[in-house]
Amino acid sequence: MFKKVINTKGFWKSVISLAVAFAVLFALIKWAIEGFELAYFTERNPLMFILTLLLAGFVYGFFVTFGKFRAKLKEKESGR
């Protein structure tokens, strides 16, 4: 079932779009919590910051998309 889900058309596009949306929203919310200080971006290594955000976004996007596509495939298989 795993291979079937990840090979479904549109799966990876959905993962990437959710990953980017998560990263942007997470950064904005954290920045707001920090008081919109520019130091939020400048006091850490920018490369590690972006890579960490994108990795976290990918994990989030993968699990959410996997669940959504798996449910859709199971529903289709059961003939509903």
N, C-alpha and C positions, 0 to 999 in steps of 0.2 A: 504494500500500500504506500510505503514511503516514496519509492521511486515513481510510482504512478502520480502521486501528488506533486512532487517537485518537477515532473516533466509535463505537467498540465500547462497548456498555453496561458500565458499571462501571469504565471506564478512569480517568476523572478522580477518582472516589471512591478508587480504589487509589492514585493519585498523591498525593492530599492526605493519606491515612492514612500512607503511607510518609514523606512530607515531615515530618509532625508527629512521627512516631516517631523519625526520624533526628535532628531538631532536639533533642528531649528527651534522647535517648541521648547525642548529641554533647555537649550542655551538661553532663550529669551526669558523663560521663567526663572532660571537660576540667576540671570543678570538682574532681573527685577527684584529678586529676594536680596541681592547684594546692594540694592539701591541705585542701580544703573550707573555704577562706578566704572570708568574706563579701565581701571586697574584689574577688573575681573578678567579681561582679555590679555592684558599686558604682563601680569605677574606670573603667568605660567608659560611653559614651553608651548608655543602655538601649534607646532606639528603634533605633539603628543595630545594636546587638547582636542584637535580636530579628529585625529585617528581614534581617540577614545570615544568621542561622541558618535562617530560613524560606526564603530564596532558595536557600541551599545544599541544604536539604532538598528543595525543589521540583525542583532539577536532578537530585539523586540519585533521587528518587521517579519522575520522568519517565522517566529512562533505564532504570531497573530495570523499571518497569511496561511501558514500550514493548517491551522485549525479551521479557518474559513474554507479553504479549498477541500480539506478532508471531509468536512461536513457536507459540502456540496456534492462531492463524489459519492459519499455514502447514501445521500438522499436520492441521487440519480440511480444508483445500483438497486435500491430497494423499490424503485418504481413509483415513487410518490408523485 
